[in-house]
Amino acid sequence: MNPTLRNYLVVTSGYWAFTLTDGAIRMLVVLYFHLLGYSPFEVAMLFLFYEFFGIVTNLVGGWLGARIGLNLTMHIGMGMQVVALAMLTLPDAWLSVPYVMAAQALSGIAKDLNKMSAKASVKAIAGEGLEGESRLFGWVAALTGSKNALKGAGFFLGALLLEWLGFRGALALLAGALLAVLLVTAALLPSGVGQMKSRPKFTAVFSNIPAINQLAAARFFLFGARDIWFVVGLPVWLYEVLGWSFTEVGGFMALWVIGYGFVQAFTPRLLRSAGHAPDGGSARNWVLLLAVVPAAIAMGLAQAWDPAWVVVGGLALFGLVFAVNSSLHSYLILAWSDHDKVALNVGFYYMANAGGRLVGTLLSGWLYQQQGLVGCLWGSAIMLVLAGGISFLLPREGGGEEG
């Protein structure tokens, strides 16, 4: 097998395994602690450190990956996730809010180390020139799309394991499986992927490329707009208002993320049909289109239309358009980054991504408790309009490349 393709498949396989555990642990924590009597805002607070340390990790992780190699930072992340899973297997009496927040902090660090490493590795592995750039768009879309499909499968897996093995049994199984994958990928992946020839100073983590800073700001609001209703509000609403079981909630959210992942994987075909490579104009148009969807769902619920059809149908449309937005952003950050600085730029960009998730997660619990799902949806629409406004600043026709 071609060594380039082989390395890409090893990175992708490790990312897949990690993503399954990440989706599963998210669903396990939301459903189990809601079952223990935690309020929606208290459940959201459990993820406070998960998201906060994701910001720190992405800021430092890109710099670290450039110094020691992306393969090593990826495996450090996988090892930390194994520890985070094991921490939650203690008896309920030990699972205080601060303790669970600490375990989730470790999981957040692990997740963002793994994601940053995997995506930046694709740029390093794909190569340079026209062939490398063509390969890059397809590979990053496939990686991102398959990751989200497996995260959806992780949601379902977490809910299923909660009913089948219980909270602690599910965590133990996930930890053991991920440890096995870590050992295999560590043996197969070459060292030094993405490592810079000269060791960068820490100040290099902050990009001096306007297009990358603008794209990071748009990414902040894009992912905040998703998590403001998806993380806490939606699963609790499905459980409380529609009366769905844990498995039904997990299964539905799994199907949504799986479908969203498939759309991401096919986004290159969709966008290439426009006759030119995606640019800032593409990002602006797609995010403004997305802003219409949560506003329409909120208005449908306010009109007392059948809530199940309004939310399920609206969520399917949101997932389709959001998938295009996410895949487009993932391509642009890599296309606008020089090969030698890709780890630094991707780390900075995903720092903004994690910041948006943090704000969205906290607002999801607070708004749902104050205004219900409708409040979460209007918050989503506002954040997407802000992302669209920032996207007007993005360069068109490839104007963001580094010199």
N, C-alpha and C positions, 0 to 999 in steps of 0.2 A: 504494500500500500504506500502511496505517496506520503512521505514524512510530514508534509504540511497538513494534509487532510487527516492523517493519524493524530497529530497533536491537537487539531481542532476537535476531533471526536472525543479525545480524552478529556479535554477541558469541558466540553459540552456534557459529557456523561457525569463528571463530578458535580457540575452545576445543577444538573437534573436531580441527582440524589439529594443534594443539599436543599433544593427548592421544595421537594416533597416534604421534608421534615419541617421546613419553615411554614408552609401552608398548614400542615397538621397541627403544629404547636399553637399557631394563632387561633385555630378553631377550637382546640382543646381548652385553651385558657378562657376564651370568651364564653363558651357554653358551660364549662365546669364551674367557673366562679359566678356566673349568673345563677346557676343552680344552687350555689351555696348562699345566695341571698344578696350578692353585691348589686348596688344600683348601677345603671348604665354609666354614670360619670365615674364611679369607683372602678368599673371594669376598664374604662378608658385610661384611668390613671395608672393601671398596671403596665400600660405600654409607654408611659411617659419616658422612662429611661431607655427603653428599646429604641424609640425614635431619636431621643436626644443624643445618645451615644452613637447613633448612626451618622449624625451630623459630624461629630468629632472624628469618627472612624474614616469617613470619606475624605475629610480634610487631611488627615495624617496618612491614611492608607495609600493614597496615590503617591505621596512622597516616599513612603516606605517601600512600596512596590518598585519604584524607580531605582531605589538603592539596593535592595536585596533580591529582586526578581518577583514577578507576579505569581509564579508557581508556588513559591514559599508562602506568600501572603494568603493565597487561596487555601492552602492546607492548614495554615494557622487558624483561619476562619472555620474550617470544618472541625478541627479539634475543639475549638471553643464552643461550637454548637453541641457537640457530644457532652461536654461538661454542663452546659446550660440545661439540656434535657435531663441529665442525671440529677441536677439540683432540685428539680420539681417533683421527684419521686418520694420525697419525705412525707411523713404523715400530715394530715390537715392541720394539726396543732402547730406545726412549724411554718405553715404557709401563710405567714403574716404579709400584709401589703408591702412593707419595705423589703422583705425577703424575696417575694415574687418579682418586685420591681428590679431587684438586683440580678435575679436570674434572667429576666427579660433584657436587662442592659447587656449582659454577656451575649445573649442571643442576637441582639441588635448589632453589636460589634461584629459578631461572626458573620451575620448575613451580609453586611455591607462590605466587609473585607472580601468575602467570596464573590459577591456580585461585581464589585469594582475590578477584581483580579480577572474574572472570567471575561468580562466585556472588553477590558483593555487588552487582554491576551489575544483576542480575535484580530485587533488591529496589528499587533506585532507579528502574528502568525500569517496573516493574509498576504503580506508582502507589499512591495511598492509598484508604481507604474500603473498603466491602464488596467492590466489584468488584475492586479491587486485591489484596485478601487472597485472594479466590477464584482470581484469575489467578496469584498467587504460588505457591500449592501445586502447581498443575499445571505451571507453567513450571520451578520448581526441580526437581521430580521428573523432568521430561522432560530438562532439562539434565544432571542427575546421572546418570540412567539411560543417556542416549545417550553421555555421556562414558565411562562404564564399558564400554559395548558397544564403543566405538572403542578404548579402552585394550586390550581383549581382542583386537581386530583388530590392534592394534599389536604385541602379543605374537607373533601369527602372522606378521605382516609382518616383524618383526625376525628370527625364525627362518628364514623363507623367503629373505629377502635375504642372510642369512649364508651359506646354501648356494648361492644364485644369483650374488651379486655379491662375496661375501667381506666381511670385517669393514669394511674401509675404503671399499669401493664403496657398501655399504649406508649408511654414515654420511654420505658425500658427497651421495647422492641425497636423504636425509632433510633435510639442512641446506638444500639448494637449494629444496626444495619449501616448507619452512616460511618461508624468507625471502620467497618470492613471496606467501604468504598474509599475512604481516606487512604488506607494502606495500599490499595490497588493503584489508585491514581498517582500517589507519590512515587511508586515504583516505575510507572510508565512515562511520566511527563519529564522532559529534559529540564535541567536547571537553567536559571538566568533569563527566562522569557520576560521581555519588557524592561530589563535592567539597563539603565542609562550608562553610557561609557564613562561619563564623569559624574561623581556623586553630587546631586543637586542640594543646594541649601534649602532650609525649611521655608524661607520666604518665597521660593519658587512655586509653592502650592497655590498662590493667588494668581489667577490668570491676568495678563495684561492685554489680552485680545478682546476688544469690545464685543464681538459677536458671541464669544463663549460666555462672557458675563451676562449678556442679554438672554441667551438661551437658557442659562442656569436660572435666571429670575423667572422666566416663563415656565420653566419646569417646576419651580417651587409652587406656583399657583395651580398648575395642571394637576399635580399629584395631591395637593391639598384639597382640590375640588373633588377628587375621587374618594379620598379617605374620610371626608367630612360626613359622608352618609354611608359609606360602605363598611367601615371598620366596626362600629358599634351599633349605630342606628338601624341599619338594614337587618342584620341577623336577629337583633332583639325584637324588632318590629315583626318579622316573619314568625318568630316564636310566640310573641305575646298577642298580636292582633289577628294574625291568620291562624294561630294555633297549630303550627307545624311542629313535627318532632325534630329532635336533634339531627337525625339522619336526613330528614327532608330538607332542613335548613342547609346542612353541609352539602348535600347532593345538589341542590339548586345553585348555591354559590360556586360549587365546583364546576358545574356545567357552564355557568357564566364565564368563569375565568378560562376554562378550556376553549370555549368558543372565541373568546377575546384573543387567546394565544394563537389560534389558527388564523384569525384575521391578520394579526401582526406578521405572521410568517408569509402571508401572501401580499402584504403591503407593497413590496418592491414592484410586483407586476402591475398593481393598480397605479402607482405613482409614475412609473416609467412610461405609461401610456400617454402621459401629458406631453411627451416629446422632449423633455429636458430633465436634468437631475433635480431632485427636490431642493428647495432653498427656503429662505425666510418667508417668502410669500406663501409657500405651501403651508408652513407652520401656522401663519396667521389665519388663513382661510379655514383650516380644519379645526382650530381651537374655537373660533367664533361660531362655527356650525355646531360644535359640541355644546356650547353654552345654552343653546335653545332647548336641549333635551331635558335637563333637570327642571328648568322653568316650566316646561310643558307638563311634566309629571306632577309637579307641585300644583299647577292649576287644575289638572284632572282630579287630584285628590280633594282639592277645595270645592270642586263641583259635585262631590259625593258620587262620582262614578265608581264602578266596581273596583275596589282598591287592589285586588289581586291582579286583575287584568292590566290596570294602569301601571302598577309597579313592575310586574313581570315583563310586560311588553316594552315599557320605557327603559328598563334596565338592559334589555337585549339591544335596543338601539344605542343606548349610551355606551355599551361595551364595544359595539362595532366601530363607532366613531372615535372613542377613546383609544382603541387599539391602533388605529392609523396615526393618531397624534403621538402616541408613545413610541411607536416604531420609527416615525419620522424624526423625532428628537434624538433617538438612539443613533440613527445614522448620521445626523448633522454634527453631533459632538465629535464623532470619530472622523468624519470627513474634514472638519475644520481644525483638526489637531495634527501637528507634525508627529511623525513616527517616534521621534526621540522623546517627546513630551506627552505622549498619549496617556500614560498612567497618571501624571499630574493633572491634566485637564479633565480626565474622566473622574478622578477623585473629587476635584472641585465641583464639577457638575452634579455628581451624586450627593455631595454635601447639601446642595440646594434642594435636591429631590427629597432627602431625608428631613430637611427642615419643613418642607411642605407637608410631608406625612405626619410630622409631629404636631403641627398646628391643626391639620385636618383631623387627626385622631382625638385630640383634646376637645375640639369643637364638636365632633361627632357625639361624644358622650354628653357634653353640656347642652348643646342645642336639642338633642333628642329628649333630654330630661325637661327642658324648658318649653320647647315648641313642637315636639314630636318630629316625625319624619319629614313633614312639610318644611319645618325650619331648617333641617339639614339640607334639603334640596335647594332652597333659595340661597343658602350659604354657598353651595356648590356653583350655582349659576353666577353669583357675584365673583367668585374666585376665577372662573373661566373667562369672564369679561376682562378682568385684570390681566390674565395671561395673554389674551388677544391684544390688548393695548400695548403690552411690552413687545409682542411679536411684530408690530409695525416697525420697530427699530432694527429687526434682523436683516442682514444683507441678502440680496437676491443674486441669482446666477453665480453662486460659489464665492461670494465676496468675503467669506470669513476665514479663508485659509491663512495659515501663518507663513511668513516669509522664510 
